[in-house]
């Protein structure tokens, strides 16, 4: 407090030596100098009294200065504010009991000017044009001892010191008093930004954004505008909106959509004097669009399958690929492939699972990769699904199934399968002897050849041809029609004059052979055989003195079986002929021929040896052959 008094004493002493700082309409007189001396004395006395009674705990935020019963309290320190906003100079005062206040005036003092200029008068409007309408008392009633003012629409030129003068009457005469303490105001460039409030945004639901200008001033209402921009685009005004402005607040009502997501909305506040500030916020709109998927696709075997599923949404959705295996649905396994070499050398499946999209890549596709793939999207509390049918284009070699050996009279049933996609056309044909083909059956994918009542003529080579996208693939199969050896009823034996003649006739396919166990006991015998198609007729003649049994066994054999027949020996030609019809005449002829052959055998021993070792049938069953030995 003593420091304050010393400061006041120095200020008054300087004031006396330089003259009183007056306004432009005041005159310096000798009377004023006497008044100043009087004020100086009273200031010293007042400081001494005040210092002796000051509270050591008094606030340092304000200072109280008194002069001749006039006291003033101002905000301590420099008042700082942003251009375009406002500044408040807090002020309270008291005055002598005999003074009646009528008006107050504030002056702005510049160091470059001798006189302070009036910026506000509670009774007059004659103030500096620059301040007109921008300065007002916080409390219009001066009897409330409140001299605080607010300066709106600040400009950096408003920086400086401000001084208060009160006007009124004292001792029944006009009196005015100028307080020496001054308030310092510093106006800086506008740095404060507006406050933008953005609620949760959902596509299709109307919403309102709020922008509040900075500062709590009562000056001119600012102009508030809204603009928005997409990335790498210029600012533009938001269309289809409703903008409402009340004083220092502005609201923007619009219906957000996906196009507003990630866009920047700017609230710009323009104050008086071309001073502006703005705040930009990024909009996050909750939305979801339709899924985008690879459509049903066909891919060639050994190529690469690439499936993509994506969905545009916010927040991003989780996208997964799945493939049904029977009744189970499994996630496609992720495989991290390091480089291109591995991609070429491995048959793998890789999947990129991500928020917003997922990609399945299958290298070296096989037929097993055909089927349905499911894309599942999990978005907030919803699940979306999409399906893709994958068809692998492939071709396998034709495969023939069925019995290749068929018994004569049975059914031939052959199936040719040509596994491919798309299905191929299959044609059955039989190769002819001259290289010509006879088409028998055709179908798609799989063809079955059925021939009823097979005969020997149906034997041969069959051909299955698959036609697939301009390509041809053929499979062959050899079909053999067989017949088990069957000894005919025309077979039999005749015994006459110690000569036993037996005839065994057998059918079979391939042509069977005929053996006589009887010959194992005899070294001398003769015989002939004839072949006609698939029938062999063999005759033997053996000299026997007496028969040890009543029948002779004939054995007919081919690769598919054996037939054994016990031929009953007839002792009477008549009885044999009765049972066998005209066969007796044939048997007689054969007997004569056998005798002739026996003579020839004796003459040509070597020739007989060759004949006895020759096969009993020829390779071509259609040629009839007769051999005698």
Beta strands, then each sheet from edge to edge (+ up, - down):
strand 1: 62-67
strand 2: 70-75
strand 3: 78-82
strand 4: 87-89
strand 5: 91-94
strand 6: 99-109
strand 7: 117-121
strand 8: 135-137
strand 9: 149-151
strand 10: 160-170
strand 11: 173-188
strand 12: 195-197
strand 13: 201-202
strand 14: 206-212
strand 15: 223-229
strand 16: 242-246
strand 17: 249-255
strand 18: 264-271
strand 19: 275-282
strand 20: 285-293
strand 21: 297-300
strand 22: 305-314
strand 23: 318-325
strand 24: 328-331
strand 25: 349-353
strand 26: 357-362
strand 27: 371-379
strand 28: 382-395
strand 29: 399-401
strand 30: 405-407
strand 31: 412-417
strand 32: 420-421
strand 33: 425-431
strand 34: 437-444
strand 35: 446-451
strand 36: 460-468
strand 37: 471-487
strand 38: 492-496
strand 39: 499-509
strand 40: 513-516
strand 41: 526-532
strand 42: 535-543
strand 43: 551-558
strand 44: 561-570
strand 45: 625-628
sheet 1: 1+ 2- 5+
sheet 2: 3+ 11+ 10- 6+ 7-
sheet 3: 4+ 9- 8+
sheet 4: 12+ 14- 17+ 16-
sheet 5: 13+ 20+ 22- 26+ 25-
sheet 6: 15+ 18- 19+
sheet 7: 21+ 28+ 27- 23+ 24-
sheet 8: 21+ 28+ 32-
sheet 9: 29+ 31- 35+
sheet 10: 30+ 37+ 36- 33+ 34-
sheet 11: 30+ 37+ 39- 38+ 44+ 43- 40+
sheet 12: 30+ 37+ 39- 42+ 41- 45+
end
